[in-house]
């Protein structure tokens, strides 16, 4: 007889916290753990159980979701001391919502399968914190079809769009391509406002004026007003995370001989911003790297 789904969630940050909350409020049997334990209290209030470690969580969950910062964090949580593998049962499934390099994903999946008889889905997300809160994320997935079927009930609570690209690592490859668009577009938003101000335009008026134009998109409609008003809360990711993603893009591009000059230039800007101690700020805050122009006050 098949095991009933018992779910775990590790990584309660900007995205993961919102996703886990949706699962808990939907009535999913959920156990949570976070390296910073203070973040589990919100989930406990919604009926989730707080585990004492990743290993403890694995004892009570056969489907375990991760939403962590990078490959090093994923490896530590899964394979490190008191990691998931210390409590994971044969036939368990890890669903990794983190954004990491495809090569790391494939290596982790193979290690998990060979050593512990468990399987891996890479399922990085895109859409931002608001989509995570509303359950309208897009998920880019790699893994076996049977494992995808196992988690369809779960993904329905957090995403409105789900695409299975192929074997393990394919979802992360798709996320790299997505981050070229997102990372470059965020910088384009910053530079358009920076120039508008230097030219003496009202940046808030400019952000509204282009909403019906060809350059408008959900990303520009979200970010341009934030940049114009210098309001970056709640944050839409961090500069350090975008630099990590673009670095993974360039590494993967090098492996297949792809030349990406625009992405290289964008990564250099993010790297300079990190050097300027903007690592924890959202990418829109890079406007602070640009000399101010003749900013006009807006009556809007």
N, C-alpha and C positions, 0 to 999 in steps of 0.2 A: 504493500500500500504506500502511495506517495506521501511524503512528509507535507504537512500543512505549512504554508509560508510563515516563517517567523523572521522578522526583518530587523536588521541593525543599521545604524547610521553613525558614521564617524566623520567629524569635520563640520563644526557648526559655525562657520564664518559667515561672510556676507551672503553667499549663495546657499551654502549647505544648511545654515540655520533656518532659512525660509523654506527650503525644500523639505527638511525634516518636520517642520511645523505643519506643513500641508499634509504630510503622511499621517502624523499623529492625530490631527483634527479630523481626518477622514476615517479614523477608526482602525488604521493598520496597526497590528501588534508590533510595537517598536521598542527596541532597546537602543540607547544612545550612549556614546562616549566621546569626550573631547579632551584634548591635551590640557586645555584650560577649563577646569571643571565648572566654573561659574556659569558657563553658557548652557549647561544641561538643565538648569533650574526651570527655564522657560518651557522646555520640552516635558519635564516632569509634570508641570502644571496642566499640560494637555494629555496626560495619561501615559507618557512614555516611561520606561524604566531606565534609570541611570546605572550603567555598568561601572565597575571599579577599574577596569583596564580593557584594552582591546581583546586580550585573551578571554576575559570574563564575558565580554559581549559575544564572542564567537561561540561560547558554550551554549548560548540561548538563541542563536540566529543561524538560519541556513541560507539566507540571502542577505549579504552585507554590502551596504552602500558606502562609498568613500567620496569625500569632496575636500581634497587637501591641496596644499599650496604648490607642491612640486614633487618630482620623482623621489627625492631624498626622503620627504615626509611619507610618501606612499610606502617606500621600501621599509622604513622604520616601523610604521604601524602594522604592516603585514608580516614582516619577517624578523623584526627586532625583538629584544627582550620584552616579554609580556605582550608580544604581538599576536595578531589574529591566528597565525598558524599553530600557536600553542593550545588553542581551543577549537579550531576549525574541524568539522567532521567531514568524512569522505562524502563527496557529492555536493559540498557547499559551493556557493557561487558568490564571487565578488563582483560588484557593479561599480566601476570607477568613474565617477563624474568629474574627477580632476582633469586638468589639462597638462599632459606630459608628453614627452617625445614618443613616437611610435615604437622605436627600437627598445626603449625602456619597458613599454607596455608588453611587447612580445616576450622580452626576457622574463619579466615578472610572471606572465601567464604560463610560460613553459616551466618555470621553477615551481610554481604552485601546483600545476598538473602532475609533474613528475614526482615531486616530493610528498604531496599531500592529497592527491586525488580530487582536487577541487578545480573549478573552472573560473574563467575571467571574461567579463564584458567590459570593453572600454566604451564609455558613454559620456564624453564631454558635452557640456551644455553651452548654449549661447542664448542671449536675450536680456541679460542683466538682472539686477536685484528685483526690479518691479515685476518682470515676467516670472521670476522665481516665486514671488509672493502671490501672484495671480494664478500660478500653475500653467503658464502659457509659454514655457521654455521650448526651444528646439533642441533635440538631442541627436547627436551624430554618433552612430554606434558601430562597433566592430566586435565580432564574436560568432559563435555557433548559433544557428537558427533555433535550435532547441532551447538554448539558454535565453534567447530573446523572448521566446514564447513564455518562459517561466516568469519573466518580470513585466510582461505587458500590463498586468493589473496594477503594478506599482507605478510604472511610468505614466499611466493615464492620470494620476493625481498631480503630476508635476510638469507635464509637457503637453502642448497642443500639436506639436510636430515631431515625428520620430522617423529617422531614416537609418536603415541598416545598410551599411556600405560594403560589408563583406567580413572577412576573417579578422581575428584579433589584431589590433593596430590600425585598422582602416578608419575607425572613428576618430582616433587621434590625428591621423593624416588629414581628414576632412577639417578638423578643428584648426590645424595649422593654416590651411587655406583660408578659413574664416578669419583668422587673426590677422592675416595680411590686410584684408578689407577693413576690419575693425580698427587695428592699430594705425593704419595710414589715414583712415577717415577721421579719427579722433584728432590727429595732428592737423589735418586740413581744417577742421573746425576751429582749432586754436589759432592757426595762422590767418584764417579769414577774418576773425574778430580782431586780431592784432593789427592787421592792415586797415580794416575799417576804422579803427580808432585813430591810427596814424594819419588817415586821410580826412579826419574830422567828422566822420559819420557817427550817428547814434547807433551803437552796437545792438541795443535792444530792438530798435526799429528795424535794423537790418535783419535780425534773426526772425522777425515776424514777416518781413517783406518777401522772403524767399520761400515761405512755406508752400505756396502753390506752384513753385517753379520746379524745373527739372533736377536741380541739385538737392532738393528736399528729400529726406528719408526719415524713418523713425529715429535713427541715430542723431541726425542734425537737429530734428525737432526737440530732442531731449537735451542735447549738449549745448547748442548755441545760446539759448537763454541762460543756462547755468554759467557759461563762460562770460557772457556779457555782464551778468550781475555779480560775478565772482562768488557764487553760492555753490558749494561743492558737497552739500550734505543732504541726504545720505550719499555716501561715496559710491561711484560706479567702478568698482575694482580699484587697483592700485597701479602706479607707474612701474613698480618693481615686477609685478605679475605680468604686465604687458611686455616688459623687456625680456623676461624669462620666456614668454611665448614666442617672441620674434627671434630670440636666440635659437630656440628649437626649430623654428622655420628655416633659418639660415643653415643650421647644421644639417637638416634633412635635405635642403636644396643642394648643398654641397655633395651629399652622398649620391644624388642622382644627376649631378651636373647641370642644375638649373641656375641661371643667372637672374638675380632679383635685385636690381640696383635701387628701386624705390624702397623696398623693405630694408635694405642695408642702410639707406639714409635715415629711415624712420628709427631703426634700432639705435643709430648713433645719437639721435636726439634724445631718446629715452635714456640712454646710458649717461648722457650729460646731465639730464635731470636727476638721475639717481646720485650722481656725484655732487649735485647741488642740494642734497638732502631732501629731495622730493619723492623718495622711494615709496613712502607710505601714503602719499597723496594720490588722488585719482588723476588719470591722464589729462582731464580738462584743466587741472590746476597748473599745467605747463604754461599757461598764459602768463604766469608770474615770471617766466624766463625771458619774456619779451619786453623790451623797453616800452614804457607807457607812451601813448600818444595824447592827442588833445581830446580826452574823453568828455563827451557831453552828458549832462544829466538828462534823464528821460522823464517825460510826464506820464508814461504808460504805467 
